[in-house]
Amino acid sequence: MPSGYHHLTFEQRCRIEALPERGAALRTMARAPGCHVSTIGREVKRNTGRRGYRIKQAHRLATGRGLIPNRVDIREHPAVVDEKTRTGDREVDPIIGSRHRGAVVSDVVCAAGAHADGR
Protein backbone atom coordinates (compact mmCIF):
# COMPACT_ATOMS: atom_id res chain seq x y z
CA MET A 1 0.00 0.00 0.00
CA PRO A 2 1.32 3.48 -0.77
CA SER A 3 2.31 5.64 2.16
CA GLY A 4 0.67 9.02 2.62
CA TYR A 5 -2.44 10.34 0.94
CA HIS A 6 -3.08 9.65 -2.74
CA HIS A 7 -6.12 10.27 -4.90
CA LEU A 8 -7.67 7.29 -6.62
CA THR A 9 -6.99 7.10 -10.33
CA PHE A 10 -9.61 6.35 -12.97
CA GLU A 11 -8.04 2.91 -13.43
CA GLN A 12 -8.36 2.16 -9.70
CA ARG A 13 -12.02 3.20 -9.82
CA CYS A 14 -12.56 0.78 -12.73
CA ARG A 15 -11.17 -2.05 -10.59
CA ILE A 16 -13.40 -1.01 -7.70
CA GLU A 17 -16.46 -1.13 -9.95
CA ALA A 18 -15.78 -4.66 -11.14
CA LEU A 19 -15.33 -6.24 -7.71
CA PRO A 20 -18.69 -5.69 -5.97
CA GLU A 21 -20.42 -7.37 -8.90
CA ARG A 22 -18.52 -10.51 -7.95
CA GLY A 23 -19.55 -10.12 -4.29
CA ALA A 24 -16.08 -9.06 -3.12
CA ALA A 25 -15.66 -7.76 0.43
CA LEU A 26 -14.12 -4.31 1.07
CA ARG A 27 -10.76 -5.82 2.12
CA THR A 28 -10.56 -7.72 -1.16
CA MET A 29 -11.59 -4.61 -3.07
CA ALA A 30 -8.83 -2.62 -1.35
CA ARG A 31 -6.18 -5.16 -2.30
CA ALA A 32 -6.81 -4.90 -6.05
CA PRO A 33 -6.02 -1.18 -6.48
CA GLY A 34 -3.55 -1.24 -3.56
CA CYS A 35 -5.50 1.11 -1.29
CA HIS A 36 -6.43 1.17 2.37
CA VAL A 37 -9.77 -0.46 3.13
CA SER A 38 -11.15 2.82 4.58
CA THR A 39 -10.35 4.62 1.30
CA ILE A 40 -12.36 2.05 -0.64
CA GLY A 41 -15.18 2.17 1.92
CA ARG A 42 -15.49 5.97 1.59
CA GLU A 43 -15.25 5.80 -2.19
CA VAL A 44 -17.99 3.20 -2.51
CA LYS A 45 -20.25 4.91 0.05
CA ARG A 46 -19.89 8.35 -1.60
CA ASN A 47 -20.47 7.15 -5.13
CA THR A 48 -23.02 4.35 -4.94
CA GLY A 49 -26.58 5.21 -5.80
CA ARG A 50 -29.65 3.36 -6.99
CA ARG A 51 -27.77 2.22 -10.09
CA GLY A 52 -24.68 1.05 -8.21
CA TYR A 53 -21.14 2.43 -8.22
CA ARG A 54 -20.63 4.85 -11.13
CA ILE A 55 -17.00 5.25 -12.27
CA LYS A 56 -17.33 8.35 -14.45
CA GLN A 57 -19.52 10.15 -11.92
CA ALA A 58 -17.16 9.20 -9.06
CA HIS A 59 -14.12 10.47 -10.95
CA ARG A 60 -15.82 13.74 -11.99
CA LEU A 61 -16.98 14.46 -8.42
CA ALA A 62 -13.56 13.62 -6.96
CA THR A 63 -11.85 15.95 -9.43
CA GLY A 64 -14.02 18.86 -8.26
CA ARG A 65 -13.91 17.99 -4.56
CA GLY A 66 -11.89 20.42 -2.46
CA LEU A 67 -11.93 23.21 -5.03
CA ILE A 68 -12.95 26.64 -3.77
CA PRO A 69 -15.79 28.15 -5.84
CA ASN A 70 -14.99 31.45 -7.63
CA ARG A 71 -11.34 31.20 -6.57
CA VAL A 72 -8.88 33.20 -8.67
CA ASP A 73 -5.30 32.01 -8.81
CA ILE A 74 -2.87 34.59 -7.39
CA ARG A 75 -0.96 34.56 -10.69
CA GLU A 76 -4.08 35.89 -12.43
CA HIS A 77 -4.50 39.09 -10.43
CA PRO A 78 -4.13 42.45 -12.23
CA ALA A 79 -0.61 43.91 -12.50
CA VAL A 80 -1.73 47.07 -10.69
CA VAL A 81 -2.04 45.01 -7.50
CA ASP A 82 1.72 44.34 -7.55
CA GLU A 83 2.41 48.07 -7.84
CA LYS A 84 0.76 48.65 -4.43
CA THR A 85 -0.37 52.12 -5.49
CA ARG A 86 -4.06 51.64 -4.68
CA THR A 87 -5.65 51.48 -1.26
CA GLY A 88 -8.04 48.63 -0.63
CA ASP A 89 -6.52 45.82 -2.69
CA ARG A 90 -6.90 42.72 -0.60
CA GLU A 91 -5.18 39.34 -0.43
CA VAL A 92 -6.83 36.55 1.55
CA ASP A 93 -4.93 33.29 1.83
CA PRO A 94 -5.77 30.15 3.80
CA ILE A 95 -2.85 28.51 5.56
CA ILE A 96 -3.66 24.88 6.27
CA GLY A 97 -1.84 23.07 9.05
CA SER A 98 -0.12 19.72 8.92
CA ARG A 99 -2.56 16.86 8.29
CA HIS A 100 -5.35 19.45 8.02
CA ARG A 101 -5.49 19.73 11.82
CA GLY A 102 -5.69 23.50 11.89
CA ALA A 103 -6.02 26.52 9.68
CA VAL A 104 -5.34 30.25 9.74
CA VAL A 105 -6.53 32.87 7.30
CA SER A 106 -4.17 35.66 6.32
CA ASP A 107 -6.08 38.82 5.34
CA VAL A 108 -3.93 41.68 4.04
CA VAL A 109 -5.40 45.00 2.89
CA CYS A 110 -3.10 47.33 0.99
CA ALA A 111 -2.82 50.94 2.11
CA ALA A 112 -1.23 52.98 -0.73
CA GLY A 113 2.25 54.14 0.14
CA ALA A 114 2.42 52.14 3.38
CA HIS A 115 5.14 49.55 3.85
CA ALA A 116 5.63 47.11 6.70
CA ASP A 117 9.29 48.18 7.05
CA GLY A 118 8.33 51.85 7.60
CA ARG A 119 9.52 53.19 4.23
PyMOL commands that set and color helices and strands:
alter all, ss='L'
color gray80, all
select helices_A, chain A and resi 10-18+20-22+26-31+37-47+55-64+74-76+79-83+98-100
alter helices_A, ss='H'
color red, helices_A
select strands_A, chain A and resi 48-49+52-53+90-96+103-109
alter strands_A, ss='S'
color yellow, strands_A
deselect
rebuild
show_as cartoon
